[in-house]
Amino acid sequence: MKPDASRTFAALGEFRPAGDLWTRLSRNYNRLEEEKYWPENVFQREIAHETWPGDTEGRTMLAWILLAQATGRAPRCLERVLEMWPAELNGHGYFGKLYTDGISEQQLSGHGWVLRALAELYRWRGDDLAEQFAKPIVENLILPTAGQYAAYPIDPAELTEAGEYSGSQYKQLGRWILSTDVVTVFNCLDGVIDAHDVFRDDRLQPVIEEMIGRFLEIDLAAVKAQTHASLTACRSILRWANSTAAPSLIGEVQNRYLIYTDQALTEHHANFNWFNRPEWTEPCAIVDSLMIAMELWRHTGNNRFLEDAHLIYFNGLGHGQRFNGGFGLDNCPGADGEDELRYTCLEAHWCCTMRGGEGLSRMTQYCLAVEDGTLLLPFLLPGETTCRGVHLVIDSPYPFDVPTKVQITPVAAAQQEIDRVSLFVPSWIRGLRAENEQVVIEPEGQWLNLPVAGHGTWKLSGELVEGTKPVRNKTLIKKPYSVHYRGPLILAAKTGERFTGKVDVNKMEPICTAFEQAVTDTEKTR
């Protein structure tokens, strides 16, 4: 595959998933329409003045908008939120306190999600309200920070190691009111770039470039940066690289992603909440890492990043989703000698449940990509699409087994742009082949290429590779531990059992199936 950005992912709603992904989408969407997320509860009002103004509002609305497109189901509460919106703002047209003596990075961070939600609303429906609500945020909150980012504190000696599940403001240095979620201001970068791209406000460009410049000066490991904010910044920079055709920025992101996977990744492909502080995971960051891996694959064609995405989605994010559709926090297996996987917080309803909605919605896009005359199936998941003159149906139990059948039917010969359908063959699938009544096809490298001409049903066969891999994290390397995989899935023994090589592997379960159980015997909450 070519090392460029010529491949594109499906639009939201273009691929209709089935099976496990559809179940996860539905449960998450249902959770986000329960009473906890009704409009009167989404708006934080006076609480937001000292916490995270705009954060819950932005994340929730963003999830609704993306899930609506991914599932085809209209959001129940969106219109009411838009009606209530103006009355919930301060006199300057944004959420929270009017700071006259400083800049709150938590306030900026929260409004990054607000701007993203408004930008996605405009993309989806061309809604003039989106631009109307975004304008005072840009005018009165974002643009006044121009020239201030060079003084944003990045000296490790000035930053305090602290923080609970939800971060808090803890001190002011210069004009910056800092959060225990270290570097959380760079969550805002994502929304600012989205606002620039969608609402065409060129005044934001110097602010964006100033923020990117300061972020790239930070030693993320030394300051013990929050991985969610760090990875969100990296996603944002990839978005800016797309807008400005700046390939050097892709290299900068790749370098930081590799630092993350080397220093802040758990054994189950989730995250440490902070660099060098493995206290719990956070699905917000797991979603970010999935999105970065897929964008790096899209830009570089390096299948290492695509395999990373499989492992992140099926294990880290898969275990992070809970039985009610929400997302919660785990411990950090592999760090500081931890050799088990358990829940530490049943549900992070204030952030991760909403970001999980984005992750699942993006997965429907990642299931299908187009490059020139080829339809790519990067994830091998079951579903259906009609794309560029070809109707495609995939029957697949993946990741629990190999795909079984692909049906290809041209639907409009005059519009047909697709010559072949290519299935990704990750390193943990052995002997994958496709056959119909006329021919047998085997992979070329890591892609199984099926011609559209002579269309019909292709039967697939092969097997998942199963076995143990040594642990990655340095604190466990000297101990006799390993991680057992079946294909991309990590298997785990029940609580109280240890995998020593004598445990019956057939009694071990993929960790991603934990969300199917309302009560798990590994559950612990703080």
C-alpha positions in Angstrom: 0.0 0.0 0.0 1.2 3.5 -0.8 2.7 5.6 2.0 0.5 8.6 1.5 -3.0 9.9 2.4 -4.7 8.7 -0.7 -6.9 6.3 1.2 -10.0 7.6 3.0 -12.3 6.1 5.6 -16.0 5.6 5.1 -18.4 8.4 6.0 -20.5 8.0 9.1 -23.4 5.7 8.3 -21.8 4.4 5.1 -20.9 1.0 6.7 -23.7 -0.6 8.6 -22.1 -2.9 11.3 -23.5 -6.1 12.7 -22.6 -8.3 15.6 -20.5 -7.1 18.5 -19.9 -3.6 17.2 -23.6 -3.0 16.7 -24.3 -4.2 20.2 -21.7 -1.9 21.7 -23.0 1.1 19.7 -26.6 0.4 20.7 -25.8 0.0 24.4 -23.7 3.1 24.5 -26.3 5.2 22.7 -29.0 3.9 25.1 -26.9 4.8 28.1 -26.4 8.3 26.8 -30.1 8.8 26.6 -30.8 7.7 30.1 -31.8 10.3 32.8 -28.1 11.0 33.7 -27.8 12.6 30.2 -31.1 14.4 29.9 -30.7 18.1 29.1 -31.4 19.3 32.6 -28.6 17.1 33.8 -26.1 17.7 31.0 -25.8 21.4 31.7 -23.5 21.8 34.7 -24.5 25.4 35.6 -22.9 26.8 38.8 -20.9 23.6 39.3 -19.0 24.3 36.1 -17.7 27.6 37.4 -14.9 25.9 39.3 -14.7 22.6 37.5 -15.0 21.8 33.8 -17.2 24.3 32.1 -18.5 23.0 28.8 -16.9 19.6 29.2 -20.0 17.5 29.9 -22.1 19.6 27.5 -19.6 19.3 24.6 -18.7 15.6 25.1 -22.3 14.5 25.4 -23.5 16.5 22.4 -20.6 15.3 20.3 -21.4 11.6 21.2 -25.1 12.1 20.3 -24.2 13.6 16.9 -21.8 10.9 15.9 -23.9 8.0 17.2 -26.9 9.4 15.4 -25.0 9.2 12.1 -23.4 5.8 12.8 -26.7 4.1 13.8 -29.2 6.1 11.7 -31.2 6.8 14.9 -32.1 10.4 15.7 -31.0 11.7 19.1 -33.9 12.2 21.5 -32.5 15.1 23.5 -30.4 17.1 21.1 -33.1 19.6 20.1 -34.0 20.4 23.7 -30.3 21.0 24.5 -30.0 23.5 21.6 -33.2 25.3 22.9 -31.7 25.6 26.4 -28.2 26.5 25.3 -28.4 30.3 25.2 -29.8 30.5 28.8 -26.9 28.4 30.2 -24.1 30.7 29.0 -22.4 33.6 30.8 -22.6 37.1 29.5 -19.7 36.5 27.0 -21.4 33.6 25.3 -19.5 30.6 26.8 -19.8 28.4 29.8 -18.5 29.0 33.3 -16.7 31.8 35.2 -15.4 35.1 33.7 -11.8 35.0 34.7 -10.2 38.5 34.8 -6.9 37.5 36.5 -5.9 34.4 34.7 -6.6 31.7 32.0 -8.2 28.5 33.2 -6.9 25.5 31.2 -9.8 23.4 32.3 -12.2 26.0 30.9 -10.4 26.0 27.6 -10.2 22.2 27.6 -14.0 21.9 28.1 -14.7 24.3 25.3 -12.6 22.2 23.0 -15.3 19.6 23.2 -18.0 22.2 22.8 -16.4 23.5 19.5 -15.9 19.9 18.3 -19.6 19.2 18.9 -20.7 22.4 17.1 -18.4 21.7 14.2 -19.8 18.1 13.9 -23.4 19.4 14.1 -22.6 21.8 11.2 -21.0 19.0 9.1 -24.0 16.8 9.7 -26.9 19.2 9.2 -25.5 22.5 8.1 -27.2 24.0 11.2 -26.7 27.7 11.4 -27.1 27.5 15.2 -23.8 25.7 15.4 -21.9 28.7 13.9 -24.0 31.1 16.0 -23.0 29.3 19.2 -19.4 28.8 18.2 -18.8 32.5 17.3 -18.7 34.0 20.8 -16.6 31.1 22.1 -14.0 31.9 19.5 -14.3 35.6 19.9 -14.4 35.9 23.6 -12.6 32.8 25.0 -10.2 31.5 22.4 -8.8 34.5 20.5 -7.9 36.4 23.7 -5.4 33.7 24.6 -3.3 34.5 21.6 0.3 35.2 22.6 -0.1 33.4 26.0 0.9 29.8 25.1 4.6 30.5 25.0 4.3 31.1 28.8 2.3 27.9 29.4 4.3 26.1 32.2 6.2 23.0 31.0 9.0 22.8 33.5 8.6 19.5 35.5 9.8 21.2 38.6 6.8 23.6 38.6 4.2 20.9 38.1 2.7 19.0 41.0 2.0 15.3 40.9 -1.6 15.0 42.1 -5.1 14.4 40.8 -8.2 12.2 41.1 -10.3 10.5 38.5 -11.7 13.9 37.5 -9.0 16.6 37.5 -9.1 19.8 39.4 -7.5 23.3 39.4 -4.7 23.4 41.9 -2.5 26.5 41.4 -1.8 29.5 39.2 1.6 30.1 37.5 1.7 33.5 35.8 -1.6 33.8 34.0 -2.2 30.1 33.8 -4.6 28.4 36.2 -3.3 24.8 36.0 -5.1 21.5 36.3 -4.0 18.2 37.8 -4.8 16.8 34.4 -1.4 18.0 33.2 -1.4 19.7 29.7 -5.2 19.5 29.5 -5.3 22.8 27.8 -4.3 21.0 24.6 -7.7 19.2 24.6 -8.8 22.6 23.3 -6.6 22.4 20.3 -8.9 19.8 18.8 -11.9 22.0 18.9 -10.1 25.1 17.7 -8.8 23.3 14.6 -12.2 21.9 13.9 -13.8 25.4 14.3 -11.1 26.8 11.9 -11.8 24.1 9.3 -15.6 24.2 9.5 -16.4 27.8 10.2 -13.5 29.2 8.1 -12.2 31.6 10.7 -8.6 32.3 9.6 -8.0 34.4 12.8 -7.5 31.1 14.6 -4.5 30.0 12.5 -1.9 31.8 14.6 -3.4 30.6 17.8 -3.4 27.0 16.5 0.3 27.3 15.4 1.2 28.8 18.7 -0.4 26.0 20.6 1.2 23.3 18.4 4.6 24.9 18.8 4.3 24.9 22.6 3.0 21.3 22.7 5.9 20.1 20.6 8.3 21.6 23.2 7.0 19.5 26.0 8.8 16.4 27.3 5.6 14.5 28.0 7.3 11.8 30.1 9.2 14.3 32.2 6.1 16.5 33.1 4.1 13.3 33.6 1.5 14.6 31.2 -2.0 13.2 31.1 -2.1 10.7 28.2 -5.7 11.7 27.2 -4.7 15.4 26.7 -1.4 14.4 25.1 -3.0 12.0 22.6 -5.9 14.5 21.9 -3.2 17.0 21.0 -1.6 14.5 18.7 -4.9 13.8 17.0 -5.4 17.5 16.5 -1.9 17.9 15.0 -2.7 15.2 12.5 -5.9 17.1 11.6 -3.9 20.2 11.1 -1.4 18.3 9.0 -4.3 17.2 6.8 -5.5 20.8 6.4 -2.1 22.4 5.8 -0.3 19.5 4.0 2.6 19.6 6.5 4.2 16.1 6.4 6.7 17.0 9.1 3.9 17.2 11.6 2.9 13.6 10.9 6.4 12.5 11.9 6.1 14.5 15.1 2.9 12.7 16.0 4.4 9.3 15.1 7.3 9.9 17.4 5.1 10.8 20.3 2.7 7.9 19.6 5.7 5.5 19.8 6.8 7.1 23.1 3.3 6.5 24.4 3.2 2.8 23.3 6.7 2.3 24.8 6.2 4.1 28.1 2.5 4.5 28.9 0.7 1.4 27.5 -0.7 -1.3 29.7 -0.4 -5.1 28.9 -4.0 -5.0 27.7 -3.3 -2.2 25.2 -5.0 0.6 27.3 -3.2 3.6 28.8 -1.6 4.9 32.0 -3.6 8.0 32.9 -0.4 10.0 33.1 3.0 9.3 31.7 5.1 7.7 34.5 2.1 7.5 36.8 0.3 4.1 36.1 -2.6 4.6 38.5 -5.6 3.7 36.3 -6.7 3.6 32.6 -9.0 6.1 30.9 -11.1 5.1 27.8 -10.9 8.7 26.6 -7.2 8.1 25.9 -7.8 4.6 24.6 -10.2 6.1 22.0 -7.5 8.7 21.2 -4.8 6.1 20.7 -7.1 4.1 18.4 -7.8 7.1 16.3 -4.1 8.0 16.1 -3.1 4.5 15.1 -5.7 4.5 12.3 -4.7 7.9 11.0 -1.0 6.9 11.1 -1.9 3.8 9.1 -3.9 5.9 6.6 -1.0 8.3 6.1 1.9 5.8 6.1 0.5 2.5 5.0 2.5 0.8 7.8 0.5 -2.2 8.9 2.1 -2.1 12.4 -0.3 0.8 13.2 -3.3 -1.1 11.9 -2.4 -4.1 14.0 -2.0 -1.7 17.0 -5.5 -0.5 16.3 -6.9 -4.1 16.4 -5.3 -4.7 19.7 -6.3 -1.4 21.2 -10.0 -1.7 20.1 -10.6 -5.4 20.9 -8.7 -5.4 24.3 -8.2 -1.9 25.8 -11.5 -0.4 24.6 -13.3 -3.7 24.6 -12.6 -4.3 28.3 -13.3 -0.6 29.1 -17.0 -0.8 28.1 -19.4 -1.8 30.9 -22.6 -3.8 30.9 -24.7 -0.7 30.8 -23.0 0.7 27.7 -20.9 3.2 29.5 -17.1 3.1 29.9 -15.1 2.8 33.1 -11.5 2.8 34.4 -9.3 -0.3 34.9 -6.0 -0.8 36.7 -2.8 -0.8 34.8 -1.6 -4.4 34.4 2.1 -4.7 33.8 2.9 -1.4 35.6 4.6 -1.4 39.0 4.4 -5.2 39.1 0.6 -5.4 38.7 -0.2 -8.9 37.3 -4.0 -8.8 37.2 -6.7 -6.9 35.4 -9.7 -5.4 37.3 -12.1 -2.5 37.4 -11.1 0.5 39.5 -14.1 2.7 38.6 -17.2 1.1 37.3 -18.1 4.0 35.0 -16.5 7.3 34.3 -19.9 8.8 33.4 -18.5 12.3 33.3 -16.2 11.8 30.3 -15.4 8.3 29.1 -18.9 7.1 28.4 -19.3 10.0 26.0 -15.9 9.6 24.4 -16.6 5.9 24.1 -19.5 7.0 21.8 -17.0 8.7 19.5 -14.7 5.7 19.5 -17.5 3.3 18.6 -18.8 5.6 15.9 -15.3 6.0 14.4 -15.0 2.3 14.3 -17.9 2.1 11.8 -15.8 4.4 9.6 -12.6 2.4 10.1 -14.4 -0.8 9.0 -14.3 0.4 5.4 -11.7 2.5 3.5 -11.2 3.4 -0.2 -7.9 3.7 -2.0 -8.1 4.4 -5.8 -10.2 1.5 -7.2 -10.0 -0.7 -4.1 -12.4 -1.1 -1.2 -10.4 -2.0 1.9 -11.7 -3.9 4.9 -9.2 -3.1 7.6 -11.0 -4.7 10.6 -12.8 -7.8 9.0 -15.9 -7.1 11.1 -19.4 -8.1 9.9 -21.6 -5.6 8.2 -23.0 -4.2 4.9 -22.3 -1.3 2.6 -23.1 0.1 -0.8 -20.1 2.1 -1.9 -19.1 3.5 -5.3 -21.3 1.1 -7.3 -20.6 -2.1 -5.3 -22.8 -3.7 -2.7 -20.8 -5.6 -0.1 -21.9 -8.0 2.7 -19.4 -9.4 5.2 -20.2 -12.4 7.4 -17.6 -12.7 10.1 -17.3 -13.8 13.7 -14.0 -11.9 13.9 -12.2 -11.3 16.3 -13.4 -14.6 17.8 -12.7 -16.5 14.6 -11.7 -15.7 11.0 -14.2 -14.2 8.5 -16.4 -16.7 6.8 -18.0 -15.1 3.7 -17.8 -12.0 1.6 -20.6 -11.3 -1.0 -19.7 -8.7 -3.7 -22.5 -7.4 -6.0 -22.1 -4.5 -8.5 -25.2 -2.4 -8.3 -24.6 0.3 -10.9 -22.2 -0.6 -13.6 -22.1 3.0 -15.0 -21.1 4.3 -11.6 -18.8 1.5 -10.6 -15.4 2.8 -9.5 -14.2 -0.3 -7.6 -12.0 -3.1 -9.1 -11.4 -5.2 -6.1 -12.1 -5.7 -2.4 -9.1 -6.2 -0.1 -9.3 -7.8 3.3 -6.5 -7.1 5.8 -4.7 -10.2 7.0 -3.1 -9.5 10.4 -0.1 -11.5 11.6 -2.3 -13.6 13.9 -4.4 -15.1 11.1 -2.8 -18.1 9.4 -3.7 -19.7 6.1 -6.5 -17.3 5.1 -7.8 -18.0 1.7 -10.9 -17.2 -0.4 -12.6 -19.5 -2.9 -15.7 -19.6 -5.1 -16.7 -22.1 -7.7 -14.0 -21.0 -10.2 -10.9 -19.9 -8.3 -8.9 -19.9 -5.0 -7.2 -16.7 -3.9 -4.4 -16.4 -1.3 -3.1 -13.2 0.3 -0.5 -10.9 -1.3 1.5 -9.8 1.7 -1.0 -8.8 4.3 -4.0 -8.3 2.0 -6.4 -10.7 0.4 -7.5 -9.2 -2.8 -10.9 -10.2 -4.3 -11.9 -9.1 -7.8 -15.2 -7.4 -8.3 -15.4 -8.8 -11.9 -17.0 -12.2 -11.9 -18.7 -11.1 -8.7 -20.4 -13.5 -6.3 -19.9 -15.1 -2.9 -16.5 -15.8 -1.6 -16.0 -18.4 1.2 -13.1 -17.8 3.5 -11.1 -20.2 5.6 -8.1 -20.0 7.9 -7.4 -20.0 11.6 -6.4 -17.7 14.4 -3.0 -18.1 15.9 -3.0 -18.8 19.6 -0.2 -18.7 22.1 1.6 -16.7 24.8 3.7 -13.6 24.4 6.1 -12.2 26.9 5.1 -9.2 28.9 6.2 -5.8 27.6 6.4 -3.7 30.7 9.7 -3.5 32.4 8.4 -4.1 36.0 7.2 -7.6 35.0 9.9 -8.7 32.6 12.0 -10.4 35.3 9.0 -12.4 36.5 7.6 -15.6 34.8 4.5 -13.9 33.4 3.1 -13.9 29.9 0.0 -12.7 28.1 -2.1 -15.3 26.3 -3.7 -14.4 23.0 -6.2 -16.1 20.7 -5.8 -14.0 17.5 -6.0 -10.4 18.6 -7.8 -11.2 21.8 -6.2 -11.4 25.3 -7.6 -14.3 27.3 -7.8 -14.2 31.1 -8.4 -16.7 33.9 -11.0 -16.0 36.5 -10.1 -14.2 39.6 -8.1 -16.3 42.0 -6.5 -18.4 39.2 -3.1 -17.8 37.7 -2.0 -18.7 34.3 1.1 -20.8 34.9 0.8 -23.0 31.8 -1.3 -25.5 33.6 -4.6 -23.6 33.5 -7.0 -25.0 31.0 -6.9 -22.4 28.2 -10.4 -23.4 27.1 -11.7 -22.1 30.3 -10.1 -18.7 29.8 -12.2 -15.9 28.4 -11.5 -12.9 26.1 -11.3 -9.8 28.3 -13.5 -8.0 25.9 -16.5 -10.1 26.9 -16.5 -8.7 30.4 -19.1 -6.1 29.4 -21.7 -8.8 28.8 -21.9 -9.4 32.5 -23.8 -7.2 34.8 -21.6 -8.2 37.7 -18.1 -9.4 37.3 -16.0 -11.2 39.8 -13.0 -8.9 39.0 -14.9 -5.7 39.8 -13.4 -3.3 42.3 -14.4 0.3 42.7 -12.8 3.1 44.6 
